[in-house]
Amino acid sequence: MKIMVSACLLGTNCKYSGGNNYNEKIIEFVKGHEVIPVCPEVAGGLPTPRTPCEIVNGVVTNADGERKDKEFRAGAAKCLELAKEKEIDLAILQSRSPSCGVNQIYDGTFSGTRIPGSGIFAGLLKENGFRVIDLEDIDKYDNRFF
């Protein structure tokens, strides 16, 4: 099986803060499978670290009020093309991210308030028929059944 994974979950320091979201459960889940790490934000040309971003009225904007929508959408498109090229079976993505959030994102007020919704990349994957799992839901799945 080919599994695309948010690179930060695998320990890559690509998170907005310059760190990562290394997750041992993900490492165990993907053992024995081909893993394709991605960071749509970096793929879109954004630096690490970078000012936090949220989706504000449908437009990705950073906490300083600067639009970063073009970069987020460009990176998501590149990563979508990679998913198609590699013919992935599954994507496991970082929760709440404006790129990778599957079920929830932050509401655009930079207050930590969550709302239902998907990040730019997660939404593109879903629209294109890919199976996508949010990190927070990983315990509901067994990798033998994919």
VENTA-V449513 format. One record per backbone hydrogen bond with DSSP energy under -1.0 kcal/mol. NH is the residue of the N-H (numbers start at 1). CO is the residue of the C=O. Records with the same first field share a line. If there is no record, write none. Layout:
# VENTA-V449513
NH=CO / CO
This chain:
# VENTA-V449513
3=34
4=90
5=36
6=92
7=38
9=6
10=7
11=8
12=7
14=12
15=19
18=15
21=8
23=9
27=23
28=24
29=25
30=26
33=30
34=1
36=3
38=5
43=39
44=40
45=42
46=41
50=16
54=61
56=59
59=56
61=54
62=66
63=52
65=62
68=60
72=68
73=69
74=70
75=71
76=72
77=73
78=74
79=75
80=76
81=77
82=78
83=79
84=80
85=81
86=82
88=83
89=2
90=2
91=131
92=4
93=133
101=97
105=115
107=113
115=105
117=103
119=101
120=98
122=99
123=119
124=120
125=121
126=122
127=123
128=124
129=126
130=125
133=91
135=93
137=134
138=135
140=137
141=138
145=142
